[in-house]
């Protein structure tokens, strides 16, 4: 269901049996250093552009809050850097499971900045 509601960095294609671009094209041959280039003209539903900062903010939120402990552990020793339409991931271990990070739903940085650990833990405000 997440795949229908949210975009992710990559998506699994049942036709090819491979990970393919959703938000970005990534070279995943070297798991220690992965560079992804955002596709052009990506927009959120409100027309705002999707940026590499949105991806970094979402993954940093997962890492810091541990809302998904498995993905958080994969991101624990990962350095995430953004530059224009490029996002880079530097790891200290070669773990094929790291590719799961690229399938996580991405949300806008502006939304991430409004969240705190109470929101992320599922104690949502009835007003919000």
C-alpha positions as CSV (number, residue, x, y, z in Angstrom):
1,X,0.0,0.0,0.0
2,X,2.9,2.4,0.7
3,X,3.9,2.1,-2.9
4,X,0.5,3.4,-3.9
5,X,0.5,6.3,-1.4
6,X,4.1,7.4,-1.3
7,X,7.1,7.8,-3.5
8,X,10.4,6.3,-2.6
9,X,13.9,6.7,-3.9
10,X,13.7,3.3,-5.8
11,X,10.9,0.9,-6.5
12,X,10.9,-2.8,-7.2
13,X,9.7,-3.8,-10.7
14,X,8.1,-7.2,-10.8
15,X,8.5,-7.2,-14.6
16,X,12.3,-6.8,-14.5
17,X,13.0,-8.2,-11.1
18,X,15.1,-5.2,-10.3
19,X,15.1,-2.0,-8.3
20,X,14.3,0.9,-10.6
21,X,14.1,4.7,-10.3
22,X,11.0,6.2,-8.6
23,X,12.4,9.5,-7.3
24,X,16.0,9.0,-8.3
25,X,18.4,6.9,-10.4
26,X,21.0,5.2,-8.2
27,X,24.2,3.3,-8.8
28,X,24.0,0.5,-6.2
29,X,27.0,-1.5,-7.4
30,X,29.2,-0.3,-4.5
31,X,27.2,-0.6,-1.3
32,X,29.9,1.5,0.6
33,X,29.2,4.6,-1.6
34,X,25.9,5.1,-3.4
35,X,25.1,8.2,-5.4
36,X,21.5,8.9,-6.5
37,X,20.4,11.6,-9.0
38,X,16.9,12.9,-8.7
39,X,14.7,12.6,-11.7
40,X,13.8,16.0,-13.2
41,X,10.6,17.9,-12.7
42,X,9.5,16.0,-9.6
43,X,6.7,17.7,-7.6
44,X,4.6,17.0,-4.5
45,X,0.9,17.1,-4.9
46,X,0.8,20.8,-4.0
47,X,3.2,21.6,-6.9
48,X,6.3,22.2,-4.7
49,X,9.4,20.6,-6.1
50,X,10.7,17.3,-4.5
51,X,14.4,17.8,-3.5
52,X,17.2,15.7,-2.2
53,X,16.8,17.6,1.1
54,X,13.3,16.0,1.4
55,X,14.9,12.5,1.1
56,X,17.7,13.3,3.6
57,X,15.2,14.8,6.1
58,X,12.9,11.8,5.9
59,X,15.8,9.3,6.4
60,X,17.3,11.3,9.2
61,X,13.9,11.3,10.9
62,X,13.7,7.5,10.7
63,X,17.3,7.2,12.0
64,X,16.8,9.6,14.9
65,X,13.3,8.5,16.1
66,X,13.8,4.8,15.4
67,X,10.2,4.6,14.3
68,X,11.4,1.8,12.0
69,X,14.2,0.1,14.1
70,X,15.4,-2.0,11.2
71,X,15.9,0.9,8.8
72,X,17.2,3.0,11.6
73,X,19.9,0.4,12.3
74,X,20.9,0.3,8.6
75,X,21.1,4.2,8.6
76,X,23.0,4.3,12.0
77,X,26.5,4.5,10.5
78,X,25.5,6.1,7.2
79,X,26.6,9.5,6.2
80,X,24.0,11.2,4.0
81,X,25.0,14.2,1.9
82,X,23.0,16.3,-0.5
83,X,24.1,18.7,-3.3
84,X,21.5,20.1,-5.7
85,X,19.8,17.1,-7.2
86,X,22.2,14.5,-5.9
87,X,22.0,12.6,-2.6
88,X,25.0,10.4,-1.5
89,X,25.1,7.6,1.0
90,X,28.4,6.6,2.5
91,X,28.5,3.4,4.6
92,X,31.1,1.6,6.6
93,X,29.8,-1.9,6.0
94,X,28.7,-3.8,2.8
95,X,25.2,-4.9,3.7
96,X,22.8,-5.9,0.9
97,X,20.0,-5.1,3.4
98,X,20.9,-1.4,3.1
99,X,18.9,-1.4,-0.2
100,X,15.7,-1.5,1.9
101,X,16.4,2.2,2.8
102,X,15.7,3.1,-0.9
103,X,12.2,1.7,-0.6
104,X,11.1,3.8,2.3
105,X,8.3,6.4,1.8
106,X,9.6,9.9,1.5
107,X,7.8,13.0,2.8
108,X,8.5,16.7,2.4
109,X,11.1,18.3,4.6
110,X,8.5,20.9,5.6
111,X,6.4,18.1,7.1
112,X,9.4,16.4,8.8
113,X,10.3,19.7,10.5
114,X,6.8,19.9,12.1
115,X,7.2,16.4,13.7
116,X,8.5,15.6,17.1
117,X,9.1,12.2,18.7
118,X,5.6,12.1,20.2
119,X,4.1,12.6,16.7
120,X,6.3,9.9,15.2
121,X,5.6,7.4,17.9
122,X,1.9,7.5,16.9
123,X,0.4,9.8,19.5
124,X,-1.1,12.1,16.9
125,X,-3.0,15.2,17.9
126,X,-6.8,14.9,17.3
127,X,-6.6,18.5,15.9
128,X,-3.8,17.8,13.5
